């Protein structure tokens, strides 16, 4: 039980459903969709669409979509890979012929065909309850009527001013007179509202064919891209078999590659070999009421490879004598212990070295184990 006299957040509990996103408007939209009779798939699509408007630095309809679903809360996990593909005409020989040596962040060759919209429509058709026009209605309204800039979005836009200013469309959409908006400023995205409304009304073809697709193709070709209309028209995701790993009695599922989830499973597999909770900065210790509020967190002292193989007796740090002329009590006790320690015993030295070597990995593993604990 947390100390309610201290700053913090309580655990969220609910009976019929809950949602969590990085933006309060998106979270509220998901809850409203559930209250309107939608299921978890409908709520997730609606929340993601809202985030495409209010937090475009995190996600967008020009991006990808990975989803895992547990139908009716069961143990069967359904995974969907809605990541985009490179254009069919993008080949190494063609890039070399065009003089392309590197693919930078703003290069048209770094742009894959968006997979998110196709994934939304497919998942809604297979697992949703509500029609897409109702699911996307909140995002359409927010984009058209305006939304307030949150502190996180203001900070993110502030870090990318030069990047956004280099593109006319991005500059007109996200910057105000060439500068990042401040917290509380109101932005509008009428063009995005029209696109989302068309997707809700006409489905995926409103995005991958027709005026919207033509506009994306024209922009990419102007920048030197090799995208073709057929690349957009044929864009489609796929259901995949999820990969999983067991970590301390829990089964964790992820999307297989090309998704990045396999990295999380590998990290869990590594952490499962270590003891959790031995680090002085673990969650229980860090948030313990015994630690004075405002005091710094305890930090681990990494052990160098040389120190790990050094006998302990060599690690004692002698300090200058005290003002009385005699060493402090701690130093006197340490010296007395050393006098009782057998000198240069090869057997003793080897045993100490093995003990020191064993300490090194435990210290290192504790440092790593604190990371997921703190994140949780």
URHUKA-V948608 format. One record per backbone hydrogen bond with DSSP energy under -1.0 kcal/mol. CO is the residue of the C=O (numbers start at 1). NH is the residue of the N-H. Records with the same first field share a line. If there is no record, write none. Layout:
CO = NH, NH
//
This chain:
3 = 6
23 = 27
24 = 28
25 = 29
26 = 30
27 = 31
28 = 32
29 = 33
30 = 34
31 = 35
32 = 36
33 = 38
34 = 37
39 = 43
40 = 44
41 = 45
42 = 46
43 = 47
44 = 48
45 = 49
46 = 50
47 = 51
48 = 52
50 = 53, 54
51 = 55
55 = 58, 59
60 = 63
63 = 115, 116
65 = 82
67 = 80
69 = 78
70 = 73
71 = 74
78 = 69
79 = 240
80 = 67
81 = 238
85 = 113
87 = 90
89 = 91
91 = 95
92 = 96
93 = 97
94 = 98
95 = 100
96 = 99
104 = 107
107 = 110
108 = 111
115 = 119
116 = 120
117 = 121
118 = 122
119 = 123
120 = 124
121 = 125
122 = 126
123 = 127
124 = 128
131 = 135
132 = 136
136 = 140
137 = 141
138 = 142
139 = 143
140 = 144
141 = 145
142 = 146
143 = 189
147 = 187
149 = 184
150 = 154
151 = 155
152 = 156
153 = 157
154 = 158
155 = 159
157 = 160
160 = 164
161 = 165
164 = 167
167 = 171
168 = 172
169 = 173
170 = 174
171 = 175
176 = 179
179 = 176
182 = 185
185 = 149
187 = 147
189 = 193
190 = 194
191 = 195
192 = 196
193 = 197
194 = 198
195 = 199
196 = 200
197 = 201
198 = 202
199 = 203
203 = 206
204 = 207, 208
205 = 209
210 = 214
211 = 215
212 = 216
213 = 217
214 = 218
215 = 219
216 = 220
217 = 221
218 = 222
219 = 223
220 = 225
221 = 224
228 = 232
229 = 233
230 = 234
232 = 235
238 = 81
243 = 254
245 = 252
247 = 250
250 = 247
252 = 245
254 = 243
256 = 259
260 = 263
261 = 265
262 = 266
263 = 267
264 = 268
265 = 269
266 = 270
267 = 271
268 = 272
270 = 273
271 = 274
279 = 282
282 = 286
283 = 287
285 = 288
288 = 291
292 = 295
304 = 308
311 = 314
312 = 315
322 = 325
326 = 322
328 = 332
329 = 333
330 = 334
331 = 335
332 = 336
333 = 337
334 = 338
335 = 339
336 = 340
345 = 349
346 = 350
347 = 351
348 = 352
349 = 353
350 = 354
351 = 355
352 = 356
353 = 357
354 = 358
355 = 359
356 = 360
357 = 361
358 = 362
359 = 363
360 = 364
361 = 365
362 = 366
363 = 367
364 = 368
365 = 369
366 = 370
368 = 371
369 = 373
370 = 374
371 = 375
372 = 376
//
